[in-house]
Amino acid sequence: MSYNIIARIAEGIGNQLFMFANAYYLSRKFGYNLFLDNTSGYFKKKNQIRSFELDKFNINCSIASKNFKFDTYPLDIKRKFLKSLDLFKNKKKIYVEKRDSNKNTFFNPIDINNLTKTFYIEGHFECERYFDEFRSDLIKLIKVKDDYLNINNPYINDLINSNSVSICIRQNRYSEGRLKNDDKSLKLTNDTIDYIFRSIEYFKKKVNKPKFFIWSNDFKNLKEYFNDEDFMFINNSNNKALNDFYLFSYCKHFIVGPTSFHWWGAWLNNNPNKICIRPSNINPSKNKDFWPESWIKI
């Protein structure tokens, strides 16, 4: 009998990569076949503002067949029923990321011996300790396919030929989907900008002539804050998210924004001398262990 993992993939690129990386680690470590469920996390209307993106990377994992998915409302009811049955079983069929009493997650090693030979896995697993053992593999796999890239991107030379520092500002984080909270979104943006300026001062003391490159999902009003020659805005037009992600690999250093998308850009970057700064007072994740311990807190 074969051993199989079916990983439920959901949300945007950054979260999808965490879900994949954790499942990849388990499959490599314990000799399981890995299948990605690319539809069950997206069939509900509230989730359709995002879509499955891992097929745009060099991730050669198999897609789960229809009989291993829960991508209709009746099948989703079946999934919930199976979770209920698991409460009475020693070996679980569906592994769900653990949460504490405040619904926060944390690094919690997964005991494969408590799972069936074919099992489903659900959760974000936003902590490098779930998969950093296979970082070299992930660096090779999590590369955007050439078909989606502007490989002659004009920003590449600027990033290579300077002491480039990547800055990422996600705006409107809490203004998407059904539960809109514009005030909360604005506070996150303001807190992020405050953290960025403190980090800029750090780089100016540590790095010779740093050049700051700014990525964002919405550049509105940002030039009010970043308006001198030390700053350049990265504004890709075609396949924006994928080309933004691609350019992270050319950066020398990172002021990591409170976003899983930028987290991955910094984590995968292979510059051996890179400096990664992260905010001490902002965590965009429900995972207490979201930030790598080696990154500098500011």
C-alpha positions in Angstrom: 0.0 0.0 0.0 1.3 3.4 -0.9 1.7 6.3 1.5 0.1 9.5 0.4 -0.3 13.1 1.6 -3.0 15.3 0.1 -2.3 18.9 1.0 -5.2 21.4 0.9 -3.9 24.6 -0.8 -5.7 27.9 -0.2 -5.4 31.7 -0.1 -2.7 33.8 -1.9 0.9 33.0 -3.1 2.6 33.4 0.2 0.3 31.2 2.2 0.2 28.6 -0.6 4.0 28.3 -0.4 3.9 27.7 3.4 1.3 25.0 2.9 3.3 23.4 0.1 6.7 23.6 1.9 5.4 21.9 5.0 3.8 19.1 3.0 6.9 18.8 0.9 9.0 18.3 4.0 6.8 15.6 5.3 6.8 13.8 2.0 10.6 13.9 1.6 11.3 13.1 5.3 9.0 10.1 5.5 8.8 8.8 2.0 5.2 9.8 1.2 3.8 10.6 -2.2 2.6 14.3 -2.3 -0.6 15.4 -4.0 -1.8 19.0 -4.0 -5.5 19.7 -3.7 -5.8 22.8 -5.9 -9.6 23.3 -5.8 -11.1 22.6 -2.3 -9.7 25.8 -0.9 -11.2 27.9 -3.6 -14.7 26.7 -4.6 -16.6 28.8 -2.0 -17.5 32.3 -3.3 -15.8 34.0 -0.4 -12.5 32.4 -1.3 -12.6 33.2 -5.0 -10.7 36.5 -4.8 -7.6 34.2 -4.8 -6.7 31.3 -7.0 -4.2 28.4 -7.1 -0.8 29.7 -8.2 1.7 26.9 -7.5 1.5 25.6 -11.0 3.3 28.7 -12.1 6.4 27.6 -10.2 8.9 24.8 -10.8 7.0 22.6 -8.4 6.5 19.3 -10.1 4.0 17.8 -7.6 1.0 15.8 -8.7 -2.5 17.3 -8.4 -4.9 15.3 -6.3 -7.5 13.4 -8.3 -11.2 14.3 -7.9 -11.9 11.5 -5.5 -9.4 13.0 -3.0 -11.0 16.5 -3.0 -13.7 18.2 -1.1 -14.5 20.9 -3.6 -18.3 21.0 -3.5 -20.7 21.8 -0.6 -21.8 18.2 -0.2 -18.2 17.0 -0.2 -17.3 19.8 2.3 -19.9 18.4 4.6 -18.3 15.0 4.2 -14.9 16.5 5.1 -16.4 17.9 8.3 -17.9 14.6 9.1 -14.6 12.8 8.7 -13.0 15.4 11.0 -15.6 14.5 13.6 -14.9 10.8 13.3 -11.2 11.4 13.7 -11.9 12.6 17.3 -12.6 8.9 18.2 -9.6 7.4 16.3 -6.0 6.8 17.3 -4.8 7.4 13.7 -6.2 10.5 12.1 -7.2 10.8 8.5 -7.2 14.6 8.4 -4.4 16.5 10.2 -5.4 20.1 11.1 -2.8 22.6 12.3 -3.0 22.9 16.0 -4.2 26.2 17.7 -4.0 27.4 21.3 -7.0 28.7 23.3 -6.7 32.1 21.6 -6.8 30.5 18.1 -3.2 31.3 17.5 -0.9 28.7 15.9 2.7 27.9 16.8 5.4 25.5 15.7 4.2 22.0 16.6 6.1 19.0 15.1 3.8 16.6 13.3 3.9 13.0 14.4 3.4 11.0 11.3 2.8 7.8 13.4 -0.6 9.2 14.5 -1.8 9.5 10.9 -3.3 7.0 8.4 -1.2 5.8 5.4 -3.1 8.2 3.2 -4.0 11.4 5.0 -5.1 15.0 4.4 -3.3 18.0 5.8 -4.8 21.4 6.4 -3.3 24.6 7.8 -0.9 27.4 7.1 2.3 26.2 8.9 3.8 29.6 8.7 7.1 28.8 10.4 10.4 27.9 8.8 11.0 25.1 11.3 8.4 23.0 9.5 10.6 22.8 6.4 14.0 24.5 6.7 15.8 21.1 6.7 15.0 21.0 2.9 15.7 24.7 2.2 18.1 23.9 -0.7 15.4 21.8 -2.3 12.8 24.6 -1.9 15.1 27.2 -3.4 15.3 25.2 -6.6 11.6 24.4 -6.6 10.1 27.7 -5.8 11.2 29.5 -8.9 8.7 31.1 -11.2 8.5 29.4 -14.7 10.0 31.5 -17.5 6.6 31.5 -19.3 5.3 34.1 -16.8 8.4 36.3 -16.5 9.9 39.2 -18.2 13.5 37.8 -18.0 14.8 41.1 -19.5 13.1 43.1 -16.7 14.7 46.6 -16.6 14.9 46.6 -12.8 17.4 43.7 -12.7 20.5 45.8 -13.5 19.5 48.3 -10.8 19.1 45.6 -8.2 22.4 43.9 -9.1 24.5 47.0 -9.5 23.7 48.6 -6.1 23.5 47.6 -2.5 19.9 46.9 -3.0 17.5 46.7 -0.1 14.0 45.3 -0.8 11.0 47.0 0.9 7.5 45.6 0.6 4.4 47.5 1.7 1.1 45.6 1.6 -1.8 48.1 1.6 -5.5 47.3 2.0 -4.8 44.1 3.8 -8.0 44.2 5.8 -10.1 45.8 3.1 -10.4 42.8 0.9 -13.1 40.1 0.9 -16.3 40.3 2.9 -15.1 41.6 6.2 -13.7 45.1 5.4 -11.9 47.1 8.0 -10.3 50.2 6.4 -9.2 51.6 9.7 -7.3 48.4 10.5 -5.7 48.4 7.0 -4.6 52.0 7.4 -3.1 51.3 10.8 -1.1 48.4 9.4 0.2 50.6 6.6 1.2 53.4 9.0 2.9 51.0 11.4 4.7 49.4 8.5 6.0 52.7 7.2 7.2 53.7 10.7 9.1 50.4 11.0 10.6 50.8 7.5 12.1 54.2 8.4 13.6 52.9 11.5 15.1 50.0 9.4 16.4 52.5 6.8 18.4 54.2 9.5 19.9 50.8 10.4 21.0 50.1 6.8 22.5 53.6 6.4 24.8 52.8 9.3 25.6 49.2 8.2 25.8 49.3 4.4 27.7 51.5 2.0 25.3 53.6 -0.1 22.2 51.4 0.2 19.6 51.8 -2.5 16.0 51.1 -1.4 13.6 49.4 -3.8 9.9 49.4 -3.0 7.3 46.8 -3.9 3.6 47.2 -3.2 0.2 46.0 -4.2 -0.9 49.7 -4.2 1.5 52.6 -4.7 -1.1 55.2 -3.9 0.3 57.9 -1.6 3.6 56.1 -1.1 5.6 58.8 -2.9 4.6 61.1 -0.1 6.9 59.1 2.1 9.6 57.9 -0.2 10.4 60.8 -2.5 14.2 61.1 -2.8 16.8 59.5 -5.0 17.5 56.7 -2.5 14.2 55.1 -3.4 13.0 53.3 -6.5 9.5 51.9 -7.0 9.2 48.4 -8.6 6.1 48.7 -10.8 5.7 45.6 -12.9 2.6 45.6 -15.2 2.4 42.1 -16.7 2.0 39.2 -14.3 2.8 41.6 -11.5 2.9 39.3 -8.5 5.0 36.7 -10.2 7.5 39.2 -11.7 7.7 41.0 -8.3 8.5 37.6 -6.7 11.1 36.9 -9.3 12.9 40.1 -8.7 13.3 39.4 -4.9 16.0 36.9 -5.9 18.3 39.8 -7.2 18.2 41.8 -4.0 21.1 42.1 -1.6 19.2 42.8 1.6 15.6 43.0 3.0 13.4 45.1 5.2 10.9 42.4 5.4 7.3 43.7 5.3 4.5 42.1 7.4 3.4 39.9 4.5 4.0 36.2 3.8 4.7 37.1 0.1 7.8 39.2 1.1 8.7 36.7 3.8 9.3 34.1 1.1 11.2 36.5 -1.1 13.7 37.1 1.8 13.8 33.5 2.9 14.5 32.1 -0.5 17.1 34.7 -1.5 20.5 33.1 -1.8 22.8 36.0 -1.1 25.1 34.6 1.6 25.7 38.1 3.0 22.1 39.3 3.1 20.8 41.2 6.0 17.1 40.6 6.8 15.3 42.9 9.2 11.8 42.2 10.5 9.4 44.2 12.6 9.5 43.6 16.4 5.9 44.8 16.9 4.0 43.5 13.8 3.1 39.9 13.1 0.8 39.4 10.0 0.3 35.8 10.9 -1.6 33.9 13.6 1.6 31.8 14.1 3.6 33.0 17.1 6.8 31.6 15.4 6.3 33.3 12.1 9.5 35.3 12.1 12.9 33.4 11.7 15.0 33.8 14.8 18.1 34.8 12.7 16.4 37.9 11.3 17.1 41.2 13.1 14.2 42.7 15.1 13.6 46.5 14.7 
